[in-house]
Amino acid sequence: MRSTNVAIVGAGWAGLTAGIKLAESGVRTSIFEASHTLGGRARKITFNDLTMDNGIHLLSGAYSATLSILNQIRTSADRTNFDRQPFTFNYGSLNISKPSIPLPANKIFSFLFARGITVSEKLIAIKFLRDIQKGKVITEPSETVHYLLSRFRQSKTLIELLWNPICLSALNTDCTRGCALVFLNVISDALLGSRKSSDLIFPTTDLTSLFPSLAERYILTHKGTVNLGERALITKTPNKQFKLNNSDDEFTHIIVATAPHNVKNTFEDPSIIKNTLSIIDQFTYEPIYTIYHQYSKKVSTDHRMIGLNSPYAHWVFDRGITHDEPGLIGVVVSGSGQHQSLTHEELSKRSARVLDEKYGFGHPLWSKVLAEKRATFTCSPQLERPKQITEVDGIILAGDYTYERYPAVLEAAVRSGIKASKIILK
């Protein structure tokens, strides 16, 4: 029987997770990453001598697979690289936070203490959540989030200040186009799951240090290899194995853990997976813009995260609080919208103006716009996603887009990596 030798193309969170699980099982594992930085979309960048992130990612207490693998690979010295906080929601005029008086264990009732919506709207939102919890909310595959919310009498204010911000944050697709079924999965797991599932987990280090660097260390200590700056090209050999870049090594399995729009480019002859590619080719994509503004060190929003309900500033993160980078404010604008037509300079000015109107910050010392134009797939209703086991024996996909229960979030990437390793190990 031939020994298992696996190549993983892509060192994002999916590929690295697969590498961890295979390496710990004693499987020969080699990772190939075209970039010189680990982490895929969730990685560090350096600008003006500061280490920042390519995009700002927030973890959830519902990320059970992600938290489990982090605990597996972290040492005692790594234990302080995130800050776990109870659920709060501040968006525009809406504020939902844990009340100071004792409540029943069911956190749904924290909505009773929300500020910025009427008593009637509180009760309507609570009833909707209770109906989801009891399995009374049934949705059709073709249904959008907005249509679902309308069916359950959610007001315009609730949609604008609560449900659409959650939908846009999780699905990176607004509620008029987002898939209701995936949205319900997110709500069920994050808001209605275990006691700590709704916790907000803020990284306190750059994203590469949070997971990818630790994953690399773990894989190397388990005799795997990680190759950066190597763009892989897969060829199939006559004996039904695979080679990368005409190397002498032959691999029994390849895990393709790239972004979906790059899968085709990893094959010398893409036609061997034409059925898989025909599904991926139907995808459309959504952008994420991250704007960093550096102010004087005394500037602070006094919130780790706050939503401003502006087309030029959906969510604002205070890196002085989370990362000990005083005066550095990160602004996230998710999904498609009018901001896409602006130059980076104009978008930067408009987001800074929003901050100035809200906090009186004045002009930043400098700004940096990071545009991920194909950050995630559009999480639309009835979107067909490819299976991880492809039509070619030994070629396996991994990536958030393959995990059907969730949108393009880190937990989906990690779970897909675990599943890819299990396919090989079984």
C-alpha positions in Angstrom: 0.0 0.0 0.0 1.4 3.4 -1.0 2.2 5.8 1.9 0.1 9.0 2.1 1.9 12.2 1.0 -0.2 15.3 1.0 0.4 18.7 -0.6 -1.8 21.6 0.6 -2.0 24.6 -1.8 -2.8 27.7 0.2 -1.8 28.7 3.7 -4.9 30.5 4.8 -6.9 29.3 7.8 -8.4 26.3 5.9 -5.1 25.0 4.6 -3.3 25.5 7.8 -6.0 23.7 9.8 -5.8 20.7 7.4 -2.0 20.8 7.8 -2.3 20.7 11.6 -4.7 17.7 11.6 -2.7 15.7 9.1 0.7 16.5 10.6 -0.5 15.5 14.1 -1.6 12.1 12.6 1.9 11.5 11.2 1.0 12.1 7.5 3.7 13.6 5.4 2.4 17.1 4.8 3.8 20.0 2.6 2.1 23.4 2.4 2.7 25.7 -0.5 1.7 29.4 -0.3 2.2 31.9 -3.2 2.4 34.9 -0.7 5.3 35.6 1.6 2.8 35.9 4.5 0.7 33.2 6.1 -3.0 33.6 6.8 -4.8 34.3 3.5 -7.3 37.1 3.9 -6.8 37.1 7.7 -3.1 38.1 7.9 -0.9 41.0 9.0 0.4 43.8 6.9 3.0 46.5 7.8 2.5 50.2 7.1 4.3 53.2 8.6 6.2 50.9 10.9 2.9 49.6 12.3 1.7 46.0 12.1 -1.9 46.0 11.2 -4.3 43.4 9.6 -5.3 43.0 6.0 -8.9 43.1 7.2 -10.4 43.3 10.7 -11.8 40.0 11.9 -13.9 39.4 15.0 -14.3 35.9 16.4 -17.5 34.6 18.0 -18.0 32.4 21.0 -19.8 30.1 18.6 -16.6 29.4 16.7 -16.1 26.1 18.5 -13.8 24.5 15.9 -11.6 27.7 15.7 -11.3 28.0 19.5 -10.6 24.3 19.8 -7.7 24.3 17.4 -6.3 27.5 18.9 -6.3 25.9 22.3 -4.6 22.9 20.7 -1.6 24.8 19.2 -1.2 27.6 21.7 1.4 27.4 24.5 1.1 29.2 27.9 3.0 32.1 26.3 0.3 32.5 23.7 -2.7 32.6 26.0 -3.2 36.3 26.0 -3.7 36.9 22.3 -7.4 37.6 22.4 -9.9 39.3 24.7 -13.3 37.6 25.2 -16.2 39.9 26.1 -19.9 39.3 26.7 -22.2 40.1 23.9 -23.0 43.8 23.3 -24.4 45.4 20.2 -24.0 49.1 19.5 -25.1 50.3 16.1 -26.3 53.8 15.3 -28.9 54.6 18.0 -29.4 51.0 19.0 -27.7 49.7 22.1 -28.0 46.1 23.5 -25.8 45.1 26.4 -25.9 42.8 29.3 -28.0 44.4 32.1 -26.5 44.8 35.6 -29.4 43.0 37.2 -29.7 39.2 37.3 -31.7 37.7 34.4 -32.8 34.2 33.4 -30.1 32.3 31.6 -31.8 32.9 28.3 -29.9 35.9 26.9 -32.7 36.7 24.5 -34.3 38.7 27.3 -31.4 41.2 27.3 -33.3 42.7 24.3 -35.8 43.9 26.9 -33.2 46.4 28.1 -32.2 47.6 24.6 -32.1 51.3 24.0 -33.1 53.0 20.7 -36.1 50.9 19.8 -39.7 50.9 21.1 -41.2 48.4 23.5 -43.2 47.0 20.7 -40.1 46.5 18.6 -38.3 44.8 21.5 -41.2 42.3 21.9 -41.3 41.6 18.1 -37.5 41.0 18.0 -37.8 38.7 21.1 -40.7 36.7 19.6 -38.7 36.3 16.4 -35.7 34.9 18.3 -37.9 32.6 20.4 -39.6 31.3 17.2 -36.2 30.6 15.7 -35.1 28.8 18.9 -38.3 26.7 18.9 -37.8 25.7 15.2 -40.9 27.6 14.2 -39.1 29.8 11.6 -39.1 27.8 8.3 -37.5 29.3 5.3 -37.5 28.3 1.6 -34.1 27.9 -0.2 -35.0 30.9 -2.5 -35.8 33.3 0.4 -33.8 36.4 1.1 -33.1 37.6 4.6 -35.2 40.7 4.0 -38.2 38.7 2.8 -37.9 36.5 5.9 -37.8 39.5 8.2 -40.8 41.0 6.5 -42.8 37.8 7.0 -42.1 38.0 10.7 -43.1 41.6 11.0 -39.7 43.1 11.8 -40.0 46.9 11.6 -37.9 49.1 9.3 -36.0 50.3 12.3 -35.2 46.7 13.5 -34.0 45.8 10.0 -31.9 48.9 9.6 -30.3 48.9 13.1 -30.2 45.3 14.0 -30.8 42.6 11.4 -29.2 44.1 8.4 -26.0 45.0 10.3 -25.8 41.4 11.6 -26.5 40.1 8.1 -23.9 42.3 6.5 -21.3 41.5 9.1 -21.7 37.8 8.9 -22.7 37.2 5.3 -20.9 40.2 3.8 -24.1 40.5 1.8 -26.9 42.8 2.6 -30.3 41.5 3.7 -32.0 42.2 0.4 -29.7 39.7 -1.3 -28.5 37.5 1.5 -29.6 33.9 2.0 -32.2 33.5 4.8 -31.2 29.9 5.5 -27.6 30.8 6.2 -28.6 33.8 8.2 -30.8 31.6 10.4 -27.8 29.3 10.9 -25.7 32.2 12.1 -28.4 33.5 14.5 -29.1 30.0 15.9 -25.5 29.2 16.6 -24.2 32.7 17.7 -27.2 34.2 19.5 -29.2 31.2 20.6 -26.5 28.6 21.3 -24.7 27.9 24.5 -24.2 30.4 27.3 -21.0 31.8 25.8 -21.7 31.3 22.1 -22.7 35.0 21.8 -19.4 36.2 23.3 -17.3 38.6 21.2 -13.7 37.6 20.9 -11.3 40.4 20.0 -7.8 39.5 18.8 -5.2 41.5 20.8 -2.4 40.7 18.4 -2.1 40.8 14.6 -4.0 38.0 12.8 -0.9 36.2 11.6 0.4 35.9 15.1 -3.1 34.8 16.4 -3.2 31.6 14.4 -1.1 31.2 11.2 2.3 31.5 12.8 1.3 29.2 15.6 0.0 26.7 13.1 3.2 26.9 11.1 5.2 26.2 14.3 3.0 23.2 15.1 3.2 21.7 11.6 7.0 22.1 11.5 7.4 20.5 14.9 5.4 17.5 13.6 7.8 17.1 10.6 5.6 18.9 8.0 7.0 21.6 5.7 5.7 25.1 4.9 6.9 26.8 1.7 6.2 30.5 1.2 6.5 32.4 -2.0 5.8 29.3 -4.1 2.9 29.4 -6.5 1.9 25.9 -7.0 0.8 24.3 -10.3 -0.7 20.9 -10.1 -0.1 18.2 -12.7 -1.4 14.6 -12.7 1.2 11.9 -13.2 0.7 8.7 -15.2 0.6 6.6 -12.1 -2.4 8.6 -10.7 -0.5 10.7 -8.3 0.3 14.4 -8.5 3.3 16.7 -8.9 3.7 20.4 -8.1 5.8 22.7 -10.3 7.6 19.7 -12.0 9.3 18.8 -8.7 10.5 15.3 -8.1 8.1 14.7 -5.2 4.9 12.9 -5.9 1.8 13.4 -3.8 -1.1 11.0 -3.2 -3.5 13.8 -2.3 -3.7 17.5 -3.0 -5.8 19.8 -0.8 -6.6 23.0 -2.8 -7.2 25.6 -0.1 -7.0 28.8 -2.2 -9.8 31.4 -2.7 -12.4 30.0 -5.0 -11.5 32.3 -7.9 -8.0 31.0 -7.8 -8.8 27.3 -7.9 -8.6 27.2 -11.7 -5.1 28.7 -11.7 -3.6 26.0 -9.5 -4.0 23.3 -12.3 -1.9 22.9 -15.4 -4.9 21.3 -17.0 -8.0 22.8 -15.3 -10.3 20.6 -17.4 -9.7 17.7 -15.1 -11.9 19.3 -12.5 -14.3 21.0 -15.0 -17.4 20.0 -13.1 -16.2 21.6 -9.9 -15.1 24.7 -11.8 -18.5 25.0 -13.4 -20.0 25.5 -10.0 -17.3 27.9 -8.8 -17.6 29.9 -12.0 -21.2 30.8 -11.0 -20.0 32.7 -7.9 -20.1 36.4 -7.6 -18.1 38.3 -5.0 -18.4 41.0 -2.4 -15.8 43.5 -1.3 -14.6 44.5 2.1 -12.9 47.9 2.6 -10.8 48.6 5.7 -9.7 52.1 6.4 -7.1 52.8 9.0 -6.9 56.3 10.5 -4.0 57.3 12.8 -4.8 60.1 15.2 -2.9 61.5 18.1 -2.4 58.9 20.9 -5.0 60.5 23.2 -7.8 59.8 20.7 -10.2 57.0 21.5 -13.8 56.0 20.8 -14.0 54.3 24.3 -15.4 51.2 22.6 -13.6 48.2 21.3 -16.2 48.1 18.4 -19.1 50.4 17.5 -21.4 50.6 14.5 -22.0 54.1 13.0 -24.8 53.3 10.5 -23.0 55.2 7.7 -22.3 54.0 4.2 -18.6 55.1 4.8 -18.2 53.5 8.2 -20.2 50.4 9.1 -18.1 49.3 12.1 -15.3 51.1 13.9 -12.6 49.4 15.9 -10.4 51.1 18.4 -7.0 49.5 18.1 -5.8 51.5 21.1 -8.1 49.4 23.2 -7.7 46.0 21.6 -4.1 46.1 20.4 -2.4 48.8 22.5 -1.9 51.0 19.4 -3.1 54.3 20.7 -5.0 56.6 18.3 -5.2 53.9 15.5 -8.8 53.6 14.4 -9.9 50.9 12.0 -13.1 51.4 9.9 -14.8 48.5 8.1 -17.2 48.9 5.2 -18.7 45.6 4.2 -20.3 44.3 1.0 -21.3 46.2 -2.1 -22.4 49.8 -2.1 -21.8 53.4 -3.2 -18.4 53.4 -1.6 -17.1 51.3 -4.4 -17.3 54.2 -6.9 -15.0 56.4 -4.7 -11.3 56.7 -5.0 -9.3 55.5 -2.0 -8.5 59.1 -1.1 -12.2 60.1 -1.2 -13.4 57.1 0.8 -10.7 57.9 3.4 -11.9 61.5 3.6 -15.5 60.5 4.0 -14.9 57.9 6.7 -12.7 60.4 8.6 -15.5 63.0 8.3 -18.0 60.5 9.8 -15.6 60.0 12.7 -15.1 63.7 13.1 -18.9 64.3 13.2 -19.4 61.6 15.8 -16.4 62.2 18.0 -14.7 65.4 17.0 -11.5 63.7 16.1 -10.5 66.2 13.4 -8.1 65.2 10.6 -6.1 62.0 11.0 -2.3 62.2 10.8 -2.4 59.6 8.0 -4.8 57.1 6.5 -4.6 53.8 4.7 -7.3 52.1 2.6 -7.2 48.4 2.1 -9.7 47.1 -0.6 -10.4 43.4 -0.9 -12.5 43.5 -4.0 -13.3 39.8 -3.9 -13.1 39.3 -0.2 -16.0 36.8 0.0 -18.5 35.0 -2.2 -22.0 36.6 -2.4 -24.0 34.6 0.1 -27.2 34.5 -1.9 -30.2 32.2 -1.8 -29.9 28.8 -3.6 -26.1 29.3 -4.2 -24.7 25.9 -5.2 -21.4 25.2 -3.5 -18.9 22.7 -4.7 -18.3 19.5 -2.7 -14.9 19.1 -1.0 -14.4 15.7 -2.7 -13.9 16.5 -6.4 -14.4 14.4 -9.5 -10.6 13.6 -9.4 -9.6 11.0 -6.9 -7.1 12.6 -4.5 -8.1 16.2 -5.2 -9.9 17.8 -2.2 -11.1 21.3 -1.7 -10.9 23.4 1.5 -12.1 26.9 2.1 -15.0 28.8 3.7 -17.0 28.6 0.4 -17.3 24.8 0.7 -18.9 24.7 4.2 -22.5 25.1 3.3 -23.9 25.9 6.8 -22.0 29.1 7.1 -21.1 32.2 5.1 -17.4 33.2 4.4 -16.2 33.4 8.0 -13.1 32.0 9.7 -15.1 29.2 11.4 -16.2 27.9 8.0 -12.6 27.9 6.8 -11.4 26.0 9.9 -14.2 23.4 9.7 -13.6 22.8 6.0 -9.9 22.2 6.8 -10.8 19.7 9.5 -13.2 17.9 7.1 -10.5 17.8 4.3 -8.1 16.1 6.7 -10.7 13.6 7.7 -11.4 12.7 4.1 -7.8 11.7 3.7 -7.3 10.1 7.1 -10.4 7.8 6.8 
